[in-house]
Amino acid sequence: MSNRFSPCRHRQRNGRSVMGSDPYGPPKLDTSVPHPARRYNYWLGGKDHFEADRVSGDAIAAMFPGVRASAIENRRFLQRGVTFLVGECGVRQFLDIGTGLPTADNTHEIAQRIAPESRIVYVDNDPLVMVHARALLTSAPEGVTAYIEQDLDDTKAVLDEARMVLDFDRPIALLLVAVMHFISDDNDACEAVAELRDALPPGSYLLLSHVTGDPFNPRTQAAWDQAIASGRHGDFRYRNEDEVLKILDGWDLLAPGLVPVAQWRPDPDSEPVAFADAAVYAAVARKI
């Protein structure tokens, strides 16, 4: 695991908190390279993306037409999962890593709608996300919303910054929603989650989703394999059920376990979504 750390400034006022970027200069934004957060925003129908993100997003959609449905279902899982953690599990603290660009019903909006005193720390590594976070991720007066510009591969830096806002003596929900598939090495992925788990107090939770090729037909799977091997738009790694379960080692899975994302505690009036159309696994687990 690499250990990169960009110094951050922490400011807090009236229940609102922001982790600033490098004080030696503004963050650099390379619009010629697609970024997962902006591409995800494109698939969700947002407006915060550039040509490189759209080209990459369209190329992936050409290979896997269900990618937009996957993005939508993944977002719905986040909303259901946070509602469950706040309403049924009593969680009041969230560490949301790889949050992406703000959209409707962000983690803090869902949590603070139920429990206004909730404290949320967002983490992402895209400067554009930082700009939007500063403008839009405002907290309820009773709680705190903060943002860290950092990479998941530097778990120590993430945790050090998060401790400035979150109380690590009380349960924290760790959100890794559509994030771990951007760590291609299996050992690194398992190590990162284990380091975060070990830092959290007992009674904490993990909300995780991960793309998979399990429901793909051979033709689609071959196209993915070729794209990933060539480096064309293949900046993520899909994992099968057993590989995702390895990432979840050390956590106590809550019902219904590791399931297709649309099948994790679906809303009663929701339309069924085939696994092949939303090829994402999802789970919520607890640290004992």
TACORGI-V228278 format. One record per pair of residues at least 6 apart in sequence whose C-alpha atoms are under 7 Angstrom apart, sorted by sequence separation. I is the first residue (numbers start at 0). J is the second residue. If there is no record, write none. Layout:
BEGIN
I,J / I,J
END
This chain:
BEGIN
10,16 / 11,17 / 20,26 / 60,66 / 84,90 / 85,91 / 111,117 / 138,144 / 182,188 / 226,232 / 227,233 / 10,17 / 40,47 / 41,48 / 110,117 / 137,144 / 226,233 / 227,234 / 9,17 / 10,18 / 40,48 / 136,144 / 149,157 / 212,220 / 255,263 / 9,18 / 179,188 / 8,18 / 9,19 / 37,47 / 38,48 / 7,18 / 8,19 / 37,48 / 261,272 / 7,19 / 8,20 / 41,53 / 107,119 / 7,20 / 7,21 / 38,52 / 132,146 / 6,21 / 37,52 / 38,53 / 259,274 / 5,21 / 33,51 / 34,52 / 38,56 / 263,281 / 30,49 / 32,51 / 33,52 / 129,148 / 260,279 / 31,51 / 259,279 / 260,280 / 30,51 / 259,280 / 260,281 / 33,55 / 258,280 / 259,281 / 98,121 / 257,280 / 258,281 / 43,67 / 98,122 / 99,123 / 115,139 / 118,142 / 119,143 / 120,144 / 121,145 / 122,146 / 123,147 / 124,148 / 257,281 / 258,282 / 42,67 / 81,106 / 85,110 / 92,117 / 93,118 / 94,119 / 95,120 / 96,121 / 97,122 / 98,123 / 116,141 / 117,142 / 118,143 / 119,144 / 120,145 / 121,146 / 122,147 / 123,148 / 124,149 / 212,237 / 257,282 / 91,117 / 92,118 / 93,119 / 94,120 / 95,121 / 96,122 / 97,123 / 115,141 / 116,142 / 117,143 / 118,144 / 119,145 / 120,146 / 121,147 / 122,148 / 123,149 / 124,150 / 211,237 / 212,238 / 213,239 / 256,282 / 43,70 / 82,109 / 86,113 / 91,118 / 92,119 / 93,120 / 94,121 / 95,122 / 96,123 / 115,142 / 122,149 / 123,150 / 210,237 / 211,238 / 212,239 / 42,70 / 43,71 / 81,109 / 82,110 / 100,128 / 111,139 / 171,199 / 210,238 / 211,239 / 81,110 / 99,128 / 180,209 / 101,131 / 170,200 / 176,206 / 179,209 / 180,210 / 253,283 / 39,70 / 78,109 / 100,131 / 101,132 / 169,200 / 170,201 / 172,203 / 173,204 / 174,205 / 175,206 / 176,207 / 177,208 / 252,283 / 253,284 / 167,199 / 168,200 / 170,202 / 171,203 / 172,204 / 173,205 / 174,206 / 175,207 / 176,208 / 177,209 / 252,284 / 167,200 / 170,203 / 171,204 / 172,205 / 173,206 / 174,207 / 175,208 / 177,210 / 251,284 / 252,285 / 250,284 / 251,285 / 250,285 / 251,286 / 250,286 / 107,144 / 154,191 / 152,191 / 120,161 / 154,195 / 118,165 / 183,235 / 181,234 / 183,236 / 181,235 / 192,246 / 180,235 / 181,236 / 180,236 / 189,245 / 180,237 / 189,246 / 188,246 / 40,100 / 214,274 / 215,275 / 214,275 / 36,99 / 37,100 / 36,100 / 214,278 / 212,278 / 211,278 / 210,278 / 211,279 / 210,279 / 211,280 / 209,279 / 210,280 / 208,279 / 209,280 / 208,280 / 209,281 / 92,165 / 208,281 / 207,281 / 208,282 / 207,282 / 206,282 / 207,283 / 94,171 / 206,283 / 92,170 / 93,171 / 94,172 / 95,173 / 96,174 / 97,175 / 205,283 / 206,284 / 92,171 / 93,172 / 94,173 / 95,174 / 96,175 / 205,284 / 90,170 / 92,172 / 93,173 / 94,174 / 95,175 / 204,284 / 205,285 / 90,171 / 97,178 / 204,285 / 90,172 / 203,285 / 204,286 / 202,285 / 203,286 / 202,286 / 201,286 / 202,287 / 201,287 / 28,126 / 27,126 / 26,126 / 17,133 / 15,137 / 15,138 / 14,138 / 14,140 / 80,206 / 13,140 / 14,141 / 16,143 / 18,145 / 14,142 / 15,143 / 16,144 / 17,145 / 18,146 / 20,148 / 14,143 / 15,144 / 16,145 / 17,146 / 18,147 / 15,145 / 3,153 / 1,152 / 2,153 / 0,152 / 1,153 / 4,156 / 62,219 / 62,222 / 59,232 / 55,232 / 76,260 / 0,187 / 73,260 / 72,260 / 72,261 / 72,277 / 69,276 / 68,276 / 69,277 / 68,277 / 69,278 / 69,279 / 65,276 / 66,277 / 65,277
END
